[in-house]
Amino acid sequence: MTAPTLPGHPFIAYHDGALRVEGVRLAQLANEFGTPLFVYSKASMLAALAAYQRGFAGRNAQICYAMKANSSLAVLQLFARAGCGFDIVSGGELQRVIAAGGEPARVIFSGVGKTAAEMRQALQAGIGCFNVESEAELEVLSGVATAMGLRAPVSIRVNPNVDPQTHPYISTGLKGNKFGVAHERTLATYQRAAALPGLRVIGIDCHIGSQITQEAPYLDAMERVLDLVEAVEAAGIALEHIDFGGGLGIEYQRTDTPPPADGLWARLLARLDARGFGQRKLMIEPGRSLVGNAGLCVTEVLYLKPGEQKNFCIVDAAMNDLPRPAMYQAFHAIVPVQPRANAPVSPYEVVGPVCESGDWIGHDRDLAVQPGDRLAVLSAGAYCMSMASNYNTRGRAAEVLVDGDRTTLIRRRETIEDQLRCEQPLG
Ligand code: LLP
């Protein structure tokens, strides 16, 4: 039986009745490495990056991968070698970039709560820019830099107050959010930054949210940011770069129809050109759209539990491995690794072993499964492993990178010794 390619997943497909990532059968990987197991396609990540690179061809642009989406070292290495910079939000992420061979000069540091120690660490490393999110942060950063005899390169994250029309937990550019400096305060904040001795103003940035599937919020945000650029520059403060953040969505299901990155940027660049900013240095911070559909999680069916109202399919992956359904009511497609030919399907609640009713992975999924079967939870390359926890003292899953028919274990399964290492029992 040959099923069609899965939508949104050009490198994940059925061949002769078996699901493969690129040239590798998932059943074989599950046998070799156990489950739950994250599997990533290198070609898929590079293809997603290529869409952005095409979109920016001929421009002065820097793509900074928002590594919070998936911060595994091998993934960072792929993007570093492909010429990406990185958008980081902690000192730990900076250390990962350096460990992966990324260039600190291409790192931008976002986040509302940078500590003075993280600022020192980033200044020492020589990062490219601090995306500052408040006036209070400007003061602290200036003090830290001055004490080191340096001037910190800064951009101010502005909150353009546009609705990205996404889940409230992942929308960040509205007035009520904790992120960025309010539109009305922007000019005054830039004036303060320009007056502080330890800072060097170099840019402006915004990020309006995540899993955005429409162009309109980007276009609206761009107009508002360009208005601010004009106002700030009219006040005599030059801005070398404009950073439009990340946020482009992916196809989790057929109803998600985000524009392709190159198409979106063709439209945005046309607006930038029309307003005379087309030659300015541009930065973006994509995360999910580079890795989300490049990964999946293989899980094994442990038990089937028929019920009066619902049938449960209990699998060995759980909310600690795949937190997005529990946190955002997110949909991830769930497909069989080796479909059973002509077997009747039943609707199942696909749930994990964690002791919480919120530990579900999929509601009402039509599956033909038996205990021991493997399922693949799709679109699991972003915000899954990087958000995984040890809840219920579950070890975090292993990760494998597939490149053609080659497989590399990029993270071994976490052991109980790993988990206990930081703890000190009472004497
Ligand atoms: N830049 C900044 C400043 C951000 O805060 C984020 C994501 C990004 C870039 C990358 O956004 P992306 O291209 O991945 O949409 N855990 C949630 C998503 C949280 C996003 C947080 N910020 C989820 O699983 O849906």
Residues whose N, C-alpha, C, O or C-beta is under 5 A from the ligand:
A	BS01	LLP	A66 A69 S110 I170 H207 G209 S210 Q211 G245 G246 G247 L248 E285 P286 G287 R288 S289 R324 Y383
